[in-house]
């Protein structure tokens, strides 16, 4: 194994890069921190390198070794800790030693004993050849927790269903070491973000205030002042395809891409409210609506032949159908609470001219319902004791439309005929099995991983019985 020594000739260049600027949410490293974290790393190399060499001999999967400034523990979601990041036990061309910073990420998971992390380099880096070798500043380390593969399974199913047309995070299992201590097997994956090659919406430059730019949105139950956000109001009661009636709940949406004016925030708020109203009117009243010049939803009788055509004019229905299939497979309890991403781009060369649904994220609350108990993502969810409703109204309203159900079923039949979903589940299970030696005293996690693979296959069988039928009509009370 070759030396991991960080080249001294690169230090001046890295110092310039690291102090050049910081992205949103990243506290710029103090001038004295940069040379200090490098000095400490070099000082410790005599002890660090033998440890990494020993790790490489006993591990079968790639390893990430994080050395923090002053050996600080990484405990904060707000403050990044300066660090040197080593990637090894991988092909030579993928080995990396780079300086960046690391912090805790996530919401509920951030409070657990196994914490997820976000690494941010000031210089774009590729990690382990993910995403075709493209380089980015931000990467994520998701904890494996007790169930090991929920996110890996979700991403693998998404990539299979999306067929390369829509973005979903690439990922790989890694052994994570923090200052020499084994933190466990983690899932290295991408940051869901507006970035070229990830979610490629046009982000305006600082001071660019025009409204016809790109927008990345997230339905966000943790909306906060970190990102501008708005609320889509509650709507009247409707009946889902299982026959349950309920009001459409209000939801917060964060703007995750850069905006530089109140006009941009108001523009995308009106736009999303207008598009959702078009879907609602088509689903509930079978009436076509369209957006006027102010992004208000107005009647479009005579403009479109059917209400579905009106919806299709403003929404990428294939992307929504893909997400319905994915969420029906994993039965994620968090289906309508957050981590639901939408993109639209109003620029000339946009790849998202219509509202597009993509970038699935966080499957940690999936795979626990009865896989043969009925439809899930496209129906109202069980209410919490405090009345909190985690239902996804986009799925519920769209699946009321027979034409949309046909899109879903046609896609499902093609996937089912090729056996690609079962193959994806098998790949994930096999990859989990290969981790047995790396898991050390946590090899018990393989049991739940196998259970998730079996769960997905059982869910596929049930959906085959529903969506492989020739008849596309799902019978339910067509009223509200």
PyMOL commands that set and color helices and strands:
alter all, ss='L'
color gray80, all
select helices_A, chain A and resi 8-18+31-58+69-71+92-94+108-111+130-133+150-162+262-285+307-312+317-330+393-399+402-418+420-433+440-442+445-467
alter helices_A, ss='H'
color red, helices_A
select strands_A, chain A and resi 63-68+81-88+96-104+117-125+136-143+171-178+181-190+214-219+229-232+235-239+245-248+251-255+289-291+297-299+340-345+356-358
alter strands_A, ss='S'
color yellow, strands_A
deselect
rebuild
show_as cartoon
